[in-house]
Amino acid sequence: MALGGNPIFNGKNFRGATQAPPVPQAQYGQNPYGQQYGQAPGRAPGQVMDAQGGWMAQQQNMTHDQLQQMYNQPAAGPAETGRMTFDDVIIKTAACLGVLIAGAAVTLFVSMSLASLLMIVGALGGFVLALVNTFKKQPSPALILAYAGLEGLFLGGLTRVLDTMYPGVGLQAVVGTLSVFAVTLLLFKSGKVRATPKAMKFFLIAMVGYALFSVVNLVMMMTGLTSEPFGLRSGIIGVAIGILAIGLAAFSLVMDFTSIDEGVRNGAPERFSWTAAFGLTVTLVWLYVEIIRLLAILRGDE
């Protein structure tokens, strides 16, 4: 598991679901599971033998063609056994993004003042639901989709405000986000990019530094210590910080892909595909915000 990345995938619920339970230890000569050979949990040996005898009798009553058809059937896959698959993650991520786009579309059909209000409501509500979904023991599809809808209001309002100031940045940000996502996925699938321990250490250090800078910048903007629209993130410094932030978001996608891959390979329950979709949505929202902010900074310096 790519520890140190997206807290949604590093939570004990998702991480515990993707790890096999430890094999119990026992003294030499004893069965670690405390059962005799051929004995099922909670059953006496006689009950197991009765079940086996019944199955053998059922086979004897079947024709040769019926037996051959039964043995020729493919083994049950992850979908049939209630395990998470890549298709599950793709479908649920598409559902989250669909709700997000619908929320963003709402801000296009209201006044600018209402769009700005919806942006604030979406930002605050999305932040609260992000915390709730992150620490919730079991994933809730309704809460995850509600988060996506609120983030749609936030991104839609933000895009409309910035696109009014710098026409065209909204479409450029969408194209940029999809491009970074596609390139990152291709590089991950080809094995050229991996969440190695050395890369994880660099990511963790860079994230702590970036978070500290963001807090200081926010405080200075709120207290009026800087009059720039983006605070300290202006000029060449703002461009450098923006490129760093986009790189961190892209590498966070790599860690998300790693966690999802391990979840599928280790047989995580199907319900955790909602957790995977939620984690990807959070990272994509972050990536979009960083790209549109960088574009706005570049346009503002023209």
KARAGI-V586967 format. One record per run of one state. SS is the DSSP state (a for helix, b for strand, c for the rest). FROM is the first residue (numbers start at 0). LEN is the number of residues. If there is no record, write none. Layout:
{{SS:FROM:LEN} {SS:FROM:LEN}}
This chain:
{{c:0:6} {a:6:4} {c:10:1} {a:11:6} {c:17:27} {a:44:16} {c:60:3} {a:63:9} {c:72:10} {b:82:1} {c:83:2} {a:85:24} {c:109:2} {a:111:24} {c:135:5} {a:140:25} {c:165:3} {a:168:22} {c:190:6} {a:196:26} {c:222:12} {a:234:31} {c:265:3} {b:268:1} {a:269:31} {c:300:2}}
